[in-house]
C-alpha cells in the first residue's frame, strides 16, 4: 500500500494458514519435476487476493506487484526472490564512487506488447513521471533524484545526495518503464515489455497471461498462465485434487497430508519477508500508553501462533531475517502473561476492552489466539472482520481503528516506521534520524547497522507487535517445474514455470 508497503490478504485464510519452518538456512530452488516441459501448456495457479484494478502506478496492494512486476512490466533492473539485484531492461549499470551518478545501458530491440519499440525517452519519461507525480505509489522513492537524462542508449540518474535505497527502489514500482503517450486504460489493461502479455481479466475469477512472442529475452516456458482467485483453502484443495489447479499459493501447511495423499502434489515452503503485523493506534486512548502496548505484546504466545499456522517463525521486531538490519529482538517483549497483568495494573487499564479490525480473508486462527491470550490477562478483544477494501479505507487511509492485523509482504519497508503519517501512527524523531542516515550511507554495512539501531528502538517503544515472520506455502503438482518458492506473496515471476504432459 502507500509508500511501497505491500499488504497481502493472503495465506492465512480459512483455516488460518501461513506457514512455517521446516525450511531455514539455504533458500530452496524453484520446484522441479520429471518429464519434458510442454511449450504449449497452460499452467493454472491459485492465488488469494485479487486486485481491485490493474493500475500499478496509483493502486495500492501487493496483489498487483505479485503478478504484474517481472511478468508484464519491467524496470531497468530487477530483483531475485533472494533479493539480489540483476539487470533487466538495462544490460548493465555503473555507480560512481561518490554514489551520486547511476548510469544504465538500455537494451536495444525491446518492444512493448502493442508492438511499439522501447526508447531511451520512454525510460526518461517514465522515471520523471514517477518522481513528479505524488499520487503515484513510490513517487517519494525518487525524490532524491535531481536529473534523469538519456544520451544514446545510456540513461543517467544524478542524485542530490547518496541514496542507499535507490537501486532497490528501481526494482519496484518506482522503476517501471511504460510507453510514453500510451492511451490504454491502466485500470483494465496493461502494456509492458515482460515475457507475458495480459490476455484476459475475468473480474472476480481469474487473470490470464499469455506468452509474448516478441519478448526480448528467453521466452516463457508455458504458453499461458491462468491465475485463479480462490480465498478458501478447502476449496483450493478440492480444486487441486480435481485437476483444476497445478499450483496452490497462500496454502495452509496444516493440509499437507491431504494435498499429498495421492502423490500428485508436494507441499513446498520458502522463506519470505512476510510480517504478520499487529498495529496499535497510538494517537489516543489506552494504546497511547506504552505500558498497555507492552502488556499486549507480552500476553501473546507467538510460538502457539506459529504452531497453529504450521509454518513460519516467531518475530519480535519490524525487520525480517531476509532484510538488512535484522536482529533477534526476542528479549524485548518475551511471552510473560504475569508481567503483562502487572503492567496493565500499573497503567490502570484493568478490564480493558479493545477492537481488532482484520480483513475477513485471514480467517479465524489469528483472531481466536489473540482473543484467548488477551482474555488471560484481563483484556476483552472484540473482532471486527471486514472486506479488504473496507480495511484499506478505514484502517490504512483514515486510521480509524484500535488494533489491526494484516500481512505486510514487502521487503525493505522499514521506511514506514520513519513515516509519522503512515497508518501505524508511530512518531519517533530518533528513528526518523537513523533511517535518514541509513538512506544517506554510502556503505551497505553501515546502512544495515543504522537500520538495526532504529529497529531496536521501534521494538522497545512497542510501536506494534510482529506475530510471526511467515513462509511462502505452496502445493505444486508433480508435473510442474520452475515454480518460485521464496517470497511469492511479494513477487511471483512465472517466466520459468512449466508443465509436462501426463
C-alpha positions as CSV (number, residue, x, y, z in Angstrom):
1,X,0.0,0.0,0.0
2,X,1.0,3.6,0.2
3,X,4.8,4.2,0.2
4,X,5.5,0.8,-1.2
5,X,4.4,-1.3,1.6
6,X,2.7,-4.2,0.0
7,X,0.0,-5.6,2.1
8,X,-1.3,-9.0,1.4
9,X,-4.6,-10.5,2.5
10,X,-3.1,-13.8,1.5
11,X,-2.0,-17.0,3.0
12,X,-3.8,-17.2,6.3
13,X,-7.3,-17.8,5.1
14,X,-9.9,-20.1,6.2
15,X,-8.1,-22.5,8.4
16,X,-5.7,-19.8,9.2
17,X,-2.8,-20.9,7.2
18,X,0.5,-19.2,6.6
19,X,3.5,-21.3,7.0
20,X,6.4,-22.0,9.0
21,X,9.7,-23.5,9.4
22,X,11.0,-26.7,8.2
23,X,13.0,-24.6,5.7
24,X,15.6,-22.4,7.1
25,X,19.2,-21.7,6.0
26,X,19.7,-22.0,2.3
27,X,16.9,-20.9,0.0
28,X,15.0,-23.7,-1.9
29,X,15.4,-23.7,-5.6
30,X,12.3,-23.3,-7.9
31,X,10.3,-26.5,-7.9
32,X,11.5,-29.3,-10.2
33,X,9.7,-32.2,-11.8
34,X,10.2,-35.1,-14.1
35,X,9.1,-35.0,-17.7
36,X,9.7,-32.8,-20.7
37,X,8.0,-29.4,-20.4
38,X,5.2,-28.8,-22.9
39,X,5.8,-25.5,-24.6
40,X,2.1,-25.2,-25.4
41,X,1.0,-25.9,-21.8
42,X,-1.4,-23.8,-19.7
43,X,-0.5,-23.7,-16.0
44,X,-3.3,-23.0,-13.6
45,X,-2.2,-21.2,-10.4
46,X,-4.4,-20.5,-7.4
47,X,-3.9,-17.1,-5.8
48,X,-5.8,-15.5,-2.9
49,X,-6.2,-11.7,-3.2
50,X,-7.5,-10.3,-6.4
51,X,-6.5,-6.7,-7.3
52,X,-9.3,-4.1,-7.4
53,X,-7.9,-2.8,-10.7
54,X,-4.6,-3.1,-12.7
55,X,-3.2,0.4,-12.3
56,X,0.1,-0.4,-10.8
57,X,1.1,3.3,-10.6
58,X,-1.8,4.5,-8.5
59,X,-3.4,1.5,-6.9
60,X,-2.2,0.1,-3.5
61,X,-1.8,-3.5,-2.6
62,X,0.7,-6.4,-3.2
63,X,-1.8,-8.2,-5.4
64,X,-0.5,-6.1,-8.3
65,X,3.2,-6.3,-7.6
66,X,2.8,-10.1,-7.1
67,X,1.8,-10.8,-10.7
68,X,2.5,-7.7,-12.9
69,X,6.1,-6.8,-12.0
70,X,8.6,-9.0,-13.9
71,X,5.8,-10.8,-15.8
72,X,4.2,-7.9,-17.6
73,X,6.0,-4.7,-16.5
74,X,9.8,-4.3,-16.1
75,X,12.3,-1.8,-15.0
76,X,15.9,-1.1,-15.8
77,X,16.9,-3.6,-13.1
78,X,15.0,-6.3,-11.2
79,X,15.5,-8.4,-8.1
80,X,15.5,-12.1,-7.5
81,X,13.4,-13.8,-4.8
82,X,16.5,-13.9,-2.5
83,X,16.9,-10.1,-3.1
84,X,19.8,-9.9,-5.4
85,X,19.7,-7.0,-7.9
86,X,20.1,-8.1,-11.5
87,X,19.9,-6.3,-14.9
88,X,16.5,-6.3,-16.8
89,X,15.8,-3.6,-19.4
90,X,19.3,-2.4,-18.8
91,X,22.0,-4.8,-19.9
92,X,24.4,-3.4,-17.2
93,X,24.8,-0.4,-14.9
94,X,27.5,1.6,-13.1
95,X,27.5,3.6,-9.9
96,X,30.0,6.4,-9.4
97,X,32.5,6.3,-6.5
98,X,30.6,9.1,-4.8
99,X,27.3,7.3,-5.2
100,X,25.7,10.3,-6.9
101,X,25.6,9.1,-10.5
102,X,23.9,6.0,-11.8
103,X,24.4,5.1,-15.4
104,X,22.3,2.3,-17.1
105,X,22.8,0.9,-20.6
106,X,19.4,0.3,-22.2
107,X,19.0,-2.9,-24.2
108,X,18.2,-2.5,-27.9
109,X,15.5,-4.3,-29.8
110,X,13.0,-4.3,-26.9
111,X,9.3,-3.9,-27.8
112,X,6.2,-3.3,-25.8
113,X,3.3,-5.7,-26.0
114,X,1.5,-3.4,-28.5
115,X,4.4,-3.6,-30.9
116,X,5.9,-0.2,-30.2
117,X,9.7,0.0,-29.6
118,X,11.2,0.8,-26.2
119,X,13.2,4.0,-26.5
120,X,15.5,5.8,-24.1
121,X,13.0,8.6,-24.0
122,X,10.4,6.2,-22.6
123,X,12.7,5.5,-19.7
124,X,13.3,9.2,-19.0
125,X,9.6,9.9,-19.2
126,X,8.6,7.0,-17.0
127,X,11.0,7.8,-14.2
128,X,10.3,11.5,-14.4
129,X,6.6,11.0,-14.3
130,X,7.0,8.7,-11.3
131,X,9.2,11.2,-9.4
132,X,7.0,14.2,-10.2
133,X,3.5,12.7,-9.6
134,X,2.8,12.4,-5.8
135,X,-0.2,10.2,-6.4
136,X,1.9,7.5,-7.9
137,X,2.9,4.8,-5.5
138,X,6.6,5.1,-4.6
139,X,6.9,8.5,-6.1
140,X,8.7,9.6,-2.9
141,X,11.4,7.0,-3.5
142,X,12.8,9.0,-6.4
143,X,12.6,12.4,-4.6
144,X,16.4,12.4,-4.2
145,X,16.9,12.1,-8.0
146,X,17.9,15.5,-9.4
147,X,18.1,14.8,-13.1
148,X,17.2,11.9,-15.4
149,X,18.7,12.1,-18.9
150,X,19.5,9.9,-21.9
151,X,22.4,10.0,-24.3
152,X,22.2,7.3,-26.9
153,X,21.4,4.1,-25.0
154,X,22.8,5.5,-21.8
155,X,20.4,6.5,-19.1
156,X,21.9,8.7,-16.3
157,X,20.3,9.4,-12.9
158,X,22.1,12.2,-10.9
159,X,21.3,12.3,-7.2
160,X,21.1,15.3,-4.9
161,X,22.8,13.2,-2.2
162,X,23.7,9.5,-1.8
163,X,20.8,7.1,-1.5
164,X,21.5,3.6,-0.4
165,X,17.9,2.6,-1.3
166,X,17.9,3.8,-4.9
167,X,18.7,0.5,-6.7
168,X,16.3,-1.4,-4.6
169,X,13.6,1.2,-5.4
170,X,14.2,0.9,-9.1
171,X,13.4,-2.8,-8.9
172,X,9.9,-2.0,-7.8
173,X,7.1,0.3,-8.8
174,X,9.3,3.4,-8.8
175,X,11.4,1.9,-11.6
176,X,8.8,0.5,-14.0
177,X,9.2,1.6,-17.6
178,X,6.0,2.4,-19.6
179,X,5.4,3.7,-23.1
180,X,5.3,7.5,-23.4
181,X,2.0,8.6,-24.9
182,X,0.3,5.2,-24.2
183,X,-3.5,5.7,-24.2
184,X,-4.6,2.4,-22.6
185,X,-6.8,2.4,-19.5
186,X,-4.3,1.1,-17.0
187,X,-7.1,0.0,-14.6
188,X,-8.3,-2.7,-17.0
189,X,-5.4,-3.2,-19.5
190,X,-1.6,-3.4,-19.5
191,X,1.2,-2.7,-21.9
192,X,4.6,-3.7,-20.8
193,X,7.8,-5.3,-22.0
194,X,7.7,-8.5,-20.0
195,X,7.6,-12.2,-21.1
196,X,3.8,-12.3,-20.8
197,X,1.1,-10.1,-22.1
198,X,-2.3,-9.6,-20.4
199,X,-4.8,-11.7,-22.3
200,X,-7.9,-11.6,-20.2
201,X,-9.2,-10.4,-16.8
202,X,-12.4,-12.1,-15.7
203,X,-13.1,-9.9,-12.7
204,X,-14.0,-11.9,-9.6
205,X,-12.5,-15.0,-11.1
206,X,-9.1,-15.0,-12.9
207,X,-6.4,-13.2,-14.8
208,X,-4.8,-14.8,-17.8
209,X,-1.3,-14.2,-19.1
210,X,-0.1,-15.5,-22.5
211,X,3.4,-15.8,-23.8
212,X,4.6,-12.6,-25.6
213,X,6.1,-13.9,-28.9
214,X,8.4,-10.8,-29.4
215,X,9.9,-10.8,-25.9
216,X,13.5,-9.6,-25.9
217,X,14.7,-12.3,-23.5
218,X,14.2,-16.0,-23.0
219,X,10.6,-16.9,-23.9
220,X,8.3,-18.1,-21.1
221,X,8.3,-21.8,-20.6
222,X,4.5,-22.0,-20.5
223,X,2.3,-20.7,-23.3
224,X,-0.3,-19.5,-20.8
225,X,-0.6,-19.0,-17.1
226,X,-4.1,-18.6,-15.5
227,X,-4.2,-17.0,-12.0
228,X,-7.5,-18.0,-10.4
229,X,-8.6,-16.2,-7.2
230,X,-9.9,-18.6,-4.6
231,X,-9.8,-17.4,-1.0
232,X,-10.8,-20.6,0.8
233,X,-8.1,-23.2,1.3
234,X,-10.5,-26.1,1.4
235,X,-12.0,-25.0,-1.9
236,X,-8.5,-24.6,-3.3
237,X,-7.6,-28.1,-2.1
238,X,-10.7,-29.7,-3.7
239,X,-9.9,-27.9,-6.9
240,X,-6.3,-29.2,-7.0
241,X,-7.3,-32.7,-6.3
242,X,-9.9,-32.4,-9.1
243,X,-7.3,-31.3,-11.5
244,X,-8.4,-27.7,-11.7
245,X,-5.1,-26.2,-10.3
246,X,-1.5,-27.1,-10.9
247,X,-0.1,-24.8,-8.1
248,X,-1.7,-23.5,-4.9
249,X,-0.1,-20.4,-3.4
250,X,-1.1,-19.0,0.0
251,X,-1.9,-22.5,1.1
252,X,-2.3,-24.0,4.6
253,X,0.6,-26.0,5.7
254,X,-1.7,-28.0,8.0
255,X,-3.3,-29.5,4.9
256,X,0.0,-31.2,3.9
257,X,-1.3,-34.8,4.3
258,X,-4.5,-34.1,2.3
259,X,-2.8,-32.4,-0.6
260,X,0.0,-35.0,-0.8
261,X,-2.2,-38.0,-0.3
262,X,-2.4,-39.3,-3.8
263,X,1.2,-38.3,-4.7
264,X,0.2,-35.7,-7.3
265,X,1.2,-32.7,-5.2
266,X,4.1,-31.8,-2.9
267,X,3.9,-29.1,-0.2
268,X,6.8,-26.7,-0.5
269,X,7.9,-24.0,1.9
270,X,10.1,-21.0,1.2
271,X,11.4,-18.1,3.3
272,X,9.7,-14.7,2.9
273,X,9.7,-11.1,4.2
274,X,6.0,-11.5,5.2
275,X,5.4,-9.9,8.5
276,X,2.2,-10.6,10.4
277,X,1.8,-7.2,11.9
278,X,-0.5,-6.2,14.8
279,X,-0.7,-2.5,14.6
280,X,-1.5,-0.2,17.6
281,X,-3.3,3.1,17.1
282,X,-1.3,5.2,19.4
283,X,-2.9,8.6,18.8
284,X,-5.2,8.4,21.9
285,X,-6.9,6.1,24.4
286,X,-5.2,3.3,26.3
287,X,-2.9,2.4,23.4
288,X,-1.2,5.7,23.7
289,X,0.3,4.3,27.0
290,X,3.5,2.3,26.2
291,X,2.7,0.1,29.2
292,X,-0.5,-1.1,27.7
293,X,1.2,-1.8,24.4
294,X,4.0,-3.7,26.2
295,X,1.4,-5.7,28.1
296,X,-0.4,-6.7,25.0
297,X,2.9,-7.9,23.4
298,X,3.8,-9.9,26.4
299,X,0.4,-11.5,26.6
300,X,0.7,-13.0,23.1
301,X,2.1,-16.5,22.8
302,X,3.8,-16.3,19.4
303,X,5.1,-19.9,19.4
304,X,1.5,-21.1,19.6
305,X,0.6,-18.9,16.6
306,X,3.5,-20.4,14.5
307,X,2.4,-23.9,15.6
308,X,-1.2,-23.2,14.7
309,X,-0.2,-21.9,11.2
310,X,2.1,-24.9,10.6
311,X,4.8,-22.7,9.1
312,X,6.9,-19.5,9.8
313,X,8.9,-18.4,12.7
314,X,8.5,-16.0,15.7
315,X,9.3,-12.4,15.1
316,X,9.9,-9.6,17.6
317,X,10.8,-6.5,15.6
318,X,10.0,-4.7,12.3
319,X,12.8,-6.2,10.2
320,X,12.5,-9.8,9.0
321,X,15.6,-12.1,8.8
322,X,15.9,-11.7,5.0
323,X,16.3,-7.9,5.2
324,X,19.3,-5.8,6.1
325,X,19.3,-4.6,9.7
326,X,17.7,-7.8,11.1
327,X,18.4,-8.6,14.8
328,X,16.8,-11.1,17.1
329,X,14.8,-8.9,19.5
330,X,13.0,-11.7,21.4
331,X,14.3,-10.3,24.7
332,X,12.4,-7.0,24.2
333,X,8.9,-8.4,24.8
334,X,9.0,-12.1,25.7
335,X,5.8,-14.1,26.4
336,X,5.0,-13.4,30.0
337,X,1.3,-13.1,31.0
338,X,2.1,-12.4,34.6
339,X,4.3,-9.4,33.7
340,X,1.5,-8.3,31.3
341,X,-1.1,-8.3,34.1
342,X,1.2,-6.2,36.4
343,X,1.8,-3.7,33.7
344,X,-1.8,-3.3,33.0
345,X,-2.5,-2.8,36.7
346,X,0.2,-0.1,36.8
347,X,-1.4,1.6,33.8
348,X,-4.8,1.5,35.4
349,X,-6.0,-0.5,32.4
350,X,-7.6,-3.5,34.0
351,X,-10.8,-4.8,32.4
352,X,-9.8,-3.2,29.2
353,X,-11.9,-3.7,26.0
354,X,-10.3,-3.3,22.5
355,X,-11.4,-3.9,19.0
356,X,-9.3,-5.7,16.4
357,X,-10.0,-4.8,12.7
358,X,-8.9,-7.5,10.4
359,X,-9.5,-8.4,6.7
360,X,-12.0,-11.3,6.7
361,X,-9.9,-13.3,4.2
362,X,-7.5,-14.0,7.0
363,X,-9.9,-16.4,8.7
364,X,-10.2,-17.1,12.4
365,X,-7.0,-18.7,13.5
366,X,-5.1,-15.5,14.4
367,X,-8.1,-13.7,16.0
368,X,-9.0,-16.7,18.1
369,X,-5.5,-17.0,19.6
370,X,-5.4,-13.2,20.2
371,X,-8.8,-13.3,21.9
372,X,-7.7,-16.1,24.2
373,X,-4.3,-14.7,25.0
374,X,-5.6,-11.2,25.8
375,X,-8.5,-12.6,27.8
376,X,-5.9,-14.4,30.0
377,X,-4.6,-11.0,31.1
378,X,-7.9,-9.3,31.5
379,X,-8.4,-7.7,28.1
380,X,-11.6,-8.3,26.2
381,X,-10.8,-8.3,22.4
382,X,-13.7,-7.8,20.0
383,X,-13.0,-8.9,16.5
384,X,-14.2,-6.8,13.5
385,X,-13.7,-8.8,10.3
386,X,-14.1,-6.6,7.2
387,X,-13.6,-6.9,3.4
388,X,-10.2,-5.8,2.3
389,X,-11.3,-2.6,0.5
390,X,-13.0,-1.6,3.8
391,X,-9.8,-2.3,5.7
392,X,-7.9,-0.1,3.2
393,X,-10.4,2.8,3.7
394,X,-10.9,2.6,7.4
395,X,-7.5,1.5,8.7
396,X,-5.0,2.3,6.1
397,X,-6.4,5.6,4.8
398,X,-8.4,7.0,7.7
399,X,-6.5,5.4,10.6
400,X,-9.9,4.6,12.2
401,X,-9.0,1.6,14.3
402,X,-7.7,0.5,17.7
403,X,-5.8,-2.8,16.8
404,X,-5.4,-4.0,13.3
405,X,-3.8,-7.2,11.8
406,X,-2.6,-7.5,8.3
407,X,0.3,-9.3,6.5
408,X,2.9,-6.9,5.2
409,X,4.8,-8.7,2.5
410,X,7.1,-6.0,1.0
411,X,10.9,-6.4,1.6
412,X,13.0,-3.4,2.7
413,X,9.9,-1.5,4.0
414,X,11.3,-0.1,7.3
415,X,10.7,3.4,5.9
416,X,7.1,3.1,7.2
417,X,8.3,3.2,10.8
418,X,10.1,6.5,9.9
419,X,6.9,8.0,8.5
420,X,4.6,9.5,11.2
421,X,1.8,9.8,8.6
422,X,1.7,6.1,8.0
423,X,-1.2,4.2,9.4
424,X,1.0,2.8,12.2
425,X,0.7,6.2,13.9
426,X,4.2,5.9,15.2
427,X,6.3,9.0,15.5
428,X,9.9,8.9,16.9
429,X,12.4,11.6,15.7
430,X,15.3,9.4,16.6
431,X,14.1,6.6,14.4
432,X,13.5,9.1,11.6
433,X,17.0,10.4,12.0
434,X,18.6,6.9,11.9
435,X,16.6,6.0,8.9
436,X,17.6,9.2,7.1
437,X,21.3,8.4,7.9
438,X,20.8,4.8,6.7
439,X,19.5,6.1,3.3
440,X,22.4,8.5,3.0
441,X,25.0,5.9,3.9
442,X,27.5,5.0,1.1
443,X,28.4,1.7,2.7
444,X,25.9,-1.2,2.8
445,X,27.2,-2.5,6.2
446,X,26.9,1.0,7.7
447,X,23.3,1.4,6.4
448,X,22.4,-2.0,7.8
449,X,23.8,-1.1,11.2
450,X,21.8,2.1,11.3
451,X,18.6,0.2,10.4
452,X,19.4,-2.3,13.1
453,X,19.6,0.5,15.7
454,X,16.4,2.0,14.5
455,X,14.5,-1.3,14.5
456,X,15.5,-1.9,18.2
457,X,14.1,1.4,19.2
458,X,10.8,0.7,17.3
459,X,10.5,-2.6,19.2
460,X,11.5,-1.1,22.6
461,X,8.8,1.6,22.0
462,X,6.3,-1.3,21.5
463,X,5.2,0.5,18.3
464,X,3.4,-2.6,17.2
465,X,3.7,-6.3,17.6
466,X,5.0,-8.7,15.0
467,X,3.2,-12.0,15.4
468,X,5.3,-14.1,13.0
469,X,7.6,-14.0,10.0
470,X,5.7,-16.1,7.5
471,X,6.8,-18.5,4.9
472,X,5.6,-19.0,1.4
473,X,3.5,-22.1,1.4
474,X,2.7,-23.8,-1.9
475,X,1.4,-27.1,-3.2
476,X,3.0,-27.9,-6.5
477,X,1.9,-30.6,-8.9
478,X,4.4,-33.3,-9.7
479,X,4.4,-32.5,-13.4
480,X,5.2,-28.8,-12.8
481,X,8.7,-27.3,-12.6
482,X,10.2,-23.8,-12.3
483,X,7.7,-22.6,-9.6
484,X,9.3,-20.0,-7.3
485,X,9.1,-20.7,-3.6
486,X,10.7,-17.7,-2.0
487,X,8.8,-14.5,-1.3
488,X,5.9,-15.5,-3.6
489,X,3.4,-13.3,-1.8
490,X,5.5,-10.3,-2.8
491,X,6.6,-11.3,-6.3
492,X,5.7,-14.2,-8.4
493,X,7.9,-14.4,-11.6
494,X,6.4,-17.2,-13.6
495,X,8.6,-17.0,-16.7
496,X,10.2,-20.4,-15.9
497,X,7.0,-22.0,-14.7
498,X,6.5,-25.1,-16.9
499,X,4.2,-28.2,-17.1
500,X,4.9,-31.5,-18.7
501,X,2.4,-33.8,-20.2
502,X,0.8,-36.6,-18.1
